[in-house]
Amino acid sequence: MIVAIDGPAASGKGTLARRLAAHYGLPHLDTGLLYRAVGHTLMTRGLDLDDEAAAVAAAETLALQALDREVLSRHEVGEAASRVAAMPAVRAALLQRQRDFGRAGAVLDGRDIGTVVFPDADVKLFVTASVEERARRRVAEMRGRGIAVDAAAVLDDLKRRDARDSSRATAPLKAADDAVVIDTTTLDAEEAFAAAIAAVDRARAS
């Protein structure tokens, strides 16, 4: 079974994907980490984030089993990821690697899993929430880790990322036509998980 989960930043899709993978005994791939890793590579090497050739080279040599979630989850890395993810050549370099990972069954989350990576996925979910709620969650997460953060700046950054992700020419962020939309704005983690389980089980039974 292939479960494709898409949605904007801080919508809760990653947490949901990890829980679904554990529930159904499937491997999980956070494809956003791949783009974060590319952006992080450019940052640590002092390279221009708009250098597409350098970004493609980083994408082609990524070690999928060595991705450091803690490092790559940093706020500034997310901004870098959004920039390199808008590059068609970078998306092309990572596309086949994602398909190879999920072909035998997996839960994958990202921005274009149900529309581009696995358009024939058995189950497609689109997890979203209001940008204000997503900003509140991101601020709470960062402050919980002892990181000083400007709430207004986080909100503005998410709005920029939403606009960039939704308007890029290649694989824009959008719900697949046959995706089940789960709006987590007013849901807690357990309620969101229950909604996702119900959607997956309905798809398996049909």
C-alpha positions in Angstrom: 0.0 0.0 0.0 1.2 3.5 -0.9 -0.1 6.3 1.2 0.6 9.8 -0.2 0.3 12.7 2.2 0.6 16.3 1.0 0.1 19.7 2.6 1.8 23.0 3.6 4.4 23.5 6.2 3.5 23.0 9.9 0.1 21.4 9.0 0.9 18.3 11.0 1.4 16.0 8.0 4.8 14.7 9.1 3.6 13.6 12.5 0.6 12.1 10.9 2.7 10.2 8.3 5.0 8.8 10.9 2.1 7.5 13.0 0.3 6.0 10.0 3.5 4.3 8.9 3.9 2.7 12.4 0.2 1.8 12.5 0.3 -0.1 9.2 3.8 -1.4 9.4 5.1 0.6 6.5 8.4 2.4 5.9 8.1 6.2 6.0 9.8 8.9 4.0 9.6 12.6 4.8 10.4 13.9 1.3 10.6 17.4 2.6 13.8 16.3 4.4 15.3 15.7 1.0 14.8 19.2 -0.1 15.9 20.5 3.3 19.1 18.4 3.0 19.8 20.0 -0.4 19.3 23.4 1.0 21.4 22.7 4.1 24.2 21.3 2.0 24.4 24.6 0.1 24.2 26.6 3.3 27.0 24.7 5.0 29.2 25.0 1.9 28.6 28.7 1.6 27.0 28.3 -1.8 24.3 30.5 -3.3 20.8 29.0 -2.7 19.9 30.0 -6.3 22.8 28.0 -7.8 20.8 25.3 -9.5 23.8 23.3 -10.7 25.1 23.0 -7.1 21.7 22.1 -5.8 21.3 19.3 -8.4 24.7 18.0 -7.5 23.7 17.9 -3.8 20.4 16.2 -4.7 22.2 13.5 -6.7 24.6 12.6 -3.9 22.2 12.6 -0.9 22.4 9.7 1.5 18.8 9.0 2.3 19.7 6.9 5.4 21.8 9.7 6.9 19.3 12.6 7.1 19.5 14.3 10.5 15.9 15.4 11.3 16.9 17.6 14.2 19.4 19.6 12.2 17.2 19.7 9.1 14.1 20.8 11.0 15.6 24.2 11.8 13.5 27.1 10.7 16.2 28.6 8.4 16.7 25.3 6.7 13.0 25.3 5.8 13.3 28.6 4.0 16.3 27.2 2.0 14.4 24.1 1.2 11.5 26.1 -0.2 13.9 27.9 -2.5 15.7 24.8 -3.9 12.4 22.9 -4.2 11.2 25.4 -6.8 14.0 24.3 -9.1 12.7 21.8 -11.7 16.1 20.1 -12.1 16.3 19.5 -8.4 12.8 18.0 -8.3 13.7 15.8 -11.3 16.9 14.6 -9.5 14.9 13.5 -6.4 11.8 12.1 -8.2 13.1 8.7 -9.1 14.7 8.2 -5.6 11.3 8.9 -4.0 9.6 6.4 -6.3 12.2 3.7 -5.7 11.7 4.1 -2.0 8.0 3.8 -2.1 7.4 1.3 -4.8 7.1 -1.7 -2.5 4.7 0.1 -0.2 5.3 3.1 2.1 3.9 6.3 3.6 5.4 9.4 2.0 4.7 13.0 2.9 5.6 16.1 1.0 4.1 18.7 -1.4 3.6 16.7 -4.6 3.4 13.0 -3.6 -0.2 12.5 -4.7 0.0 14.7 -7.8 3.5 13.8 -9.2 5.5 11.2 -7.3 2.7 8.7 -6.9 -0.4 9.9 -8.8 -1.8 6.3 -8.6 -1.2 6.0 -4.8 -3.7 3.7 -3.0 -4.6 6.5 -0.6 -4.1 10.3 -0.9 -4.5 12.7 2.0 -4.1 16.5 1.9 -3.4 17.8 5.4 -3.9 21.5 6.0 -4.6 24.1 8.6 -5.0 27.9 8.6 -1.7 29.7 8.3 -2.3 31.4 11.6 -2.6 28.1 13.4 0.4 26.7 11.6 2.4 29.7 12.6 1.3 29.3 16.2 2.4 25.6 16.2 5.7 26.4 14.7 6.4 29.2 17.3 5.4 26.8 20.1 7.7 24.1 18.8 10.7 26.4 18.5 10.1 28.0 21.9 9.8 24.6 23.3 13.3 23.8 22.1 14.6 27.0 23.7 14.8 29.0 20.5 14.0 32.7 20.6 11.6 33.5 17.8 9.5 36.4 16.5 5.9 35.1 16.0 5.1 37.8 13.3 8.3 36.8 11.4 7.3 33.1 11.4 3.8 33.9 10.1 5.2 36.1 7.3 7.7 33.3 6.4 5.0 30.7 6.2 2.9 33.0 4.0 5.9 33.4 1.7 6.6 29.7 1.6 2.9 28.9 0.9 2.9 31.4 -2.0 6.2 30.0 -3.4 5.2 26.4 -3.1 1.7 26.9 -4.6 2.8 29.1 -7.5 6.0 27.3 -8.8 5.8 26.1 -12.3 6.9 22.5 -11.5 4.9 20.3 -9.1 3.1 23.1 -7.2 1.6 22.4 -3.8 -2.1 21.4 -4.3 -4.5 18.7 -3.3 -4.9 15.9 -5.8 -8.4 15.7 -7.2 -9.0 12.4 -5.4 -7.3 13.3 -2.1 -9.1 13.3 1.2 -8.7 16.7 2.7 -8.1 16.8 6.5 -8.2 20.3 8.0 -6.4 20.1 11.3 -7.0 23.7 12.4 -9.3 22.7 15.2 -8.1 19.1 15.6 -5.7 17.8 18.2 -3.2 15.1 17.2 -5.5 12.2 18.2 -8.4 13.6 16.3 -6.3 14.1 13.2 -4.9 10.6 13.5 -8.4 9.1 13.8 -9.5 11.0 10.7 -6.5 9.7 8.7 -7.0 6.1 9.9 -10.7 6.3 8.8 -9.7 7.7 5.4 -7.1 5.0 4.8 -9.4 2.2 5.9 -12.2 3.4 3.6 -9.8 3.4 0.7 -8.5 -0.1 1.5 -12.1 -1.4 1.7 -13.2 0.1 -1.6 
